[in-house]
Amino acid sequence: MRTEWTVRAITRAMLPVLLLLTLVELGSGLVLGSFEAQLYRYPSLLALVPVTIGTAGNLGSILAARLSTAFHLGTLTFDPTDEELAGNSLATVALSVTVFPVIGVGAWGLTALLGGVQLPVTTVVAVSLLSGIALAFLAIGVTMATTYAAYRFGLDPDDVVIPVVTNTCDVLGVVVLFASVQLLV
């Protein structure tokens, strides 16, 4: 793939994407606003929000960077039997399963330190872990779909994939955390 490295070409590729992502982020804020009463009632959940959103975006970004590198090296295939693709996906899920319980304990511990614990540590960890596992699978799907779309439209995945993945995972992070709280609290 030949990439045109001019301000005009990059702007032409990115401006529509960034405008659309701005609207998507507004949706995330609306979901978070509807979730506000529960967050104030359970401060441990409030502590989970920024970390969950950030970690979901990071998981997607790590996978996006790896897929983008494989794309530029010419080793990326979108074949379901591709071991590199499966390995990167499995690593994303494994990272999620190990990181999100720590995030849950940290959110609970911070809230305990500040004297606002309303939920048991097991509930906060369960909400965090469920959110993390769901977000890992969603991040994998969004990352693969966005990388494939960039490939099909002849766009440089370095320019398009990471902004799309991080913004989409921000929104998904809020929605999935909200859904996990509804299931477990």
C-alpha positions as CSV (number, residue, x, y, z in Angstrom):
1,M,0.0,0.0,0.0
2,R,1.4,3.4,-1.0
3,T,0.6,6.1,1.5
4,E,0.5,9.8,0.7
5,W,2.2,11.7,3.5
6,T,0.8,15.2,3.0
7,V,-1.3,17.3,5.4
8,R,-4.1,17.3,2.8
9,A,-4.2,13.5,2.5
10,I,-4.1,12.9,6.2
11,T,-6.8,15.5,6.8
12,R,-9.0,14.1,4.1
13,A,-8.7,10.6,5.7
14,M,-9.0,11.7,9.3
15,L,-11.5,14.6,9.4
16,P,-14.6,12.6,8.7
17,V,-13.5,9.9,11.2
18,L,-12.8,12.4,13.9
19,L,-16.1,14.2,13.4
20,L,-18.0,10.9,13.7
21,L,-16.0,9.9,16.8
22,T,-16.9,13.2,18.4
23,L,-20.6,12.3,18.1
24,V,-19.9,8.8,19.4
25,E,-18.2,10.3,22.5
26,L,-21.3,12.5,23.1
27,G,-23.3,9.3,23.3
28,S,-20.9,8.0,25.9
29,G,-21.5,11.1,28.0
30,L,-25.2,10.6,27.8
31,V,-25.0,7.0,29.0
32,L,-22.7,8.0,31.8
33,G,-25.2,10.8,32.8
34,S,-28.0,8.2,33.0
35,F,-25.8,6.1,35.3
36,E,-24.9,9.0,37.6
37,A,-27.2,8.2,40.6
38,Q,-25.7,4.7,41.0
39,L,-22.2,6.1,40.8
40,Y,-22.9,8.6,43.6
41,R,-24.5,5.9,45.6
42,Y,-21.6,3.5,45.2
43,P,-18.3,5.4,45.1
44,S,-16.3,2.3,44.3
45,L,-18.1,2.2,41.0
46,L,-17.3,5.8,40.4
47,A,-13.6,5.1,40.9
48,L,-13.9,2.3,38.3
49,V,-15.2,4.5,35.5
50,P,-12.1,6.3,34.3
51,V,-9.8,3.3,34.8
52,T,-12.2,0.9,33.0
53,I,-12.6,3.3,30.1
54,G,-8.9,3.9,29.8
55,T,-7.9,0.3,30.1
56,A,-10.4,-0.8,27.5
57,G,-8.9,1.8,25.1
58,N,-5.4,0.6,25.9
59,L,-6.3,-3.0,25.2
60,G,-7.7,-2.1,21.9
61,S,-4.7,0.2,21.1
62,I,-2.2,-2.5,21.9
63,L,-4.0,-4.9,19.6
64,A,-4.4,-2.2,16.9
65,A,-0.7,-1.4,17.0
66,R,0.3,-5.1,16.7
67,L,-2.2,-5.6,13.8
68,S,-1.0,-2.4,12.1
69,T,2.6,-3.5,12.3
70,A,1.7,-6.9,10.9
71,F,-0.2,-5.2,8.1
72,H,2.9,-3.1,7.2
73,L,5.1,-6.1,7.3
74,G,2.7,-8.0,5.0
75,T,2.2,-10.8,7.5
76,L,-1.4,-9.9,8.4
77,T,-4.1,-12.1,7.0
78,F,-7.8,-12.0,8.0
79,D,-8.0,-15.7,7.8
80,P,-9.8,-17.2,10.9
81,T,-7.1,-19.9,11.1
82,D,-4.2,-17.3,11.3
83,E,-2.2,-18.2,14.4
84,E,-0.8,-14.7,14.8
85,L,-4.2,-13.1,14.8
86,A,-5.5,-15.7,17.2
87,G,-2.5,-15.3,19.4
88,N,-2.9,-11.6,19.6
89,S,-6.6,-11.9,20.4
90,L,-5.9,-14.5,23.1
91,A,-3.2,-12.2,24.6
92,T,-5.7,-9.4,24.7
93,V,-8.2,-11.5,26.7
94,A,-5.5,-12.9,29.0
95,L,-4.3,-9.3,29.7
96,S,-7.8,-8.3,30.5
97,V,-8.4,-11.2,32.9
98,T,-5.3,-10.4,34.8
99,V,-5.6,-6.6,34.9
100,F,-9.3,-6.0,35.6
101,P,-9.4,-7.8,39.0
102,V,-6.4,-5.6,40.1
103,I,-8.4,-2.6,38.9
104,G,-11.4,-3.7,41.0
105,V,-9.3,-4.2,44.1
106,G,-7.6,-0.9,43.5
107,A,-10.9,1.0,43.1
108,W,-12.3,-0.7,46.2
109,G,-9.1,0.0,48.2
110,L,-9.1,3.7,47.2
111,T,-12.7,4.1,48.2
112,A,-12.0,2.3,51.5
113,L,-9.1,4.6,52.2
114,L,-11.3,7.6,51.6
115,G,-14.1,6.1,53.8
116,G,-16.8,5.6,51.1
117,V,-17.1,1.9,50.8
118,Q,-20.7,0.8,50.1
119,L,-20.1,-2.5,48.3
120,P,-18.0,-5.5,49.3
121,V,-14.7,-6.0,47.5
122,T,-16.0,-9.2,45.8
123,T,-18.8,-7.3,44.1
124,V,-16.5,-4.5,42.9
125,V,-13.9,-7.1,41.6
126,A,-16.7,-9.1,39.9
127,V,-18.1,-5.9,38.2
128,S,-14.6,-5.0,37.1
129,L,-13.7,-8.5,35.8
130,L,-17.0,-9.0,34.0
131,S,-16.6,-5.6,32.4
132,G,-13.0,-6.4,31.5
133,I,-13.7,-9.7,29.8
134,A,-16.6,-8.2,27.8
135,L,-14.5,-5.2,26.8
136,A,-11.6,-7.4,25.7
137,F,-13.9,-9.3,23.2
138,L,-15.5,-6.1,22.1
139,A,-12.1,-4.4,21.6
140,I,-10.9,-7.4,19.6
141,G,-14.0,-7.2,17.3
142,V,-13.7,-3.4,16.9
143,T,-10.0,-3.6,16.2
144,M,-10.2,-6.3,13.7
145,A,-13.2,-4.7,11.9
146,T,-11.5,-1.3,11.8
147,T,-8.2,-2.7,10.6
148,Y,-10.0,-4.7,7.9
149,A,-11.9,-1.6,6.9
150,A,-8.7,0.5,6.7
151,Y,-7.2,-2.3,4.5
152,R,-10.2,-2.4,2.2
153,F,-10.5,1.3,1.8
154,G,-6.7,1.7,1.2
155,L,-6.2,3.8,4.4
156,D,-3.1,3.7,6.5
157,P,-4.1,1.8,9.7
158,D,-1.7,3.9,11.7
159,D,-3.8,7.0,10.9
160,V,-7.2,5.5,11.4
161,V,-7.4,2.4,13.6
162,I,-6.1,3.6,16.9
163,P,-8.3,6.7,17.1
164,V,-11.4,4.7,16.1
165,V,-10.6,1.9,18.5
166,T,-9.8,4.1,21.5
167,N,-12.9,6.3,21.1
168,T,-15.2,3.3,20.4
169,C,-13.8,1.5,23.5
170,D,-14.4,4.6,25.6
171,V,-18.1,4.4,24.7
172,L,-18.2,0.6,25.1
173,G,-16.4,0.9,28.4
174,V,-19.2,3.1,29.8
175,V,-21.9,0.9,28.3
176,V,-20.4,-2.4,29.5
177,L,-19.6,-1.1,33.0
178,F,-23.2,0.1,33.2
179,A,-24.5,-3.3,32.1
180,S,-22.2,-5.1,34.5
181,V,-23.5,-3.0,37.4
182,Q,-27.1,-3.7,36.4
183,L,-26.3,-7.5,36.4
184,L,-24.3,-7.7,39.6
185,V,-25.3,-4.9,42.0
